[in-house]
Each structure stands twice: as structure tokens, then as C-alpha cells.
Amino acid sequence: MIYVFRTSVKTSSQARKLKPHIDRILPEAKWNFDLDDCDKILRIDSEVNIISQIMDVLRTHRFDCEELQ
């Protein structure tokens, strides 16, 4: 399933800092940030429902995160 989140991650440096944390909770998933999009999209392809885990990780690191429908 594809999950799409609006985030407040603005730079590739910020995304790189989040990478080990996201990889730890989603070792098998494919994911990426689209920082050129106005919503700074985080897109995740995962068989596991990861919504609350991802939102927790981003919020722990002081980023906003909202699932898009």
C-alpha cells in the first residue's frame, strides 16, 4: 500500500537526519521525500500499516506530519 504524508521537512539535510529512524521502523519499505512539492511529501510503499509510527517519528524530531487521503 502507498501512504502519502504532508510534512514540514524542508531540506535534504533534514531528510537525511530522519533516514536512520525511518529505516529502523520500516526496514523492508520503499520510501522517499518529494521536497520540490509544496506539501513536502513523504511517500511510503509498505505492506504494513505504518501511519502512527511514521507520525510519531517525525513529531519526535519536531516535524509536522499529516496523512493525505
ZIMO-V250058 format. One record per pair of residues at least 4 apart in sequence whose ideal C-beta (glycine too) atoms are under 6 Angstrom apart, sorted by the first residue. I is the first residue (numbers start at 1). J is the second residue. Records with the same first field share a line. If there is no record, write none. Layout:
I: J, J
This chain:
2: 45
3: 44
4: 43, 68
5: 42, 65, 67
6: 39, 66, 68
7: 40, 42, 63, 65
8: 63, 64
9: 14, 15, 33, 40, 63
15: 33
18: 22
19: 23
21: 57
22: 26
25: 53
26: 46
29: 44, 46
30: 45
31: 44
32: 43
33: 42
34: 41
35: 40
37: 41
46: 50
50: 54
51: 67
55: 65
58: 63, 65
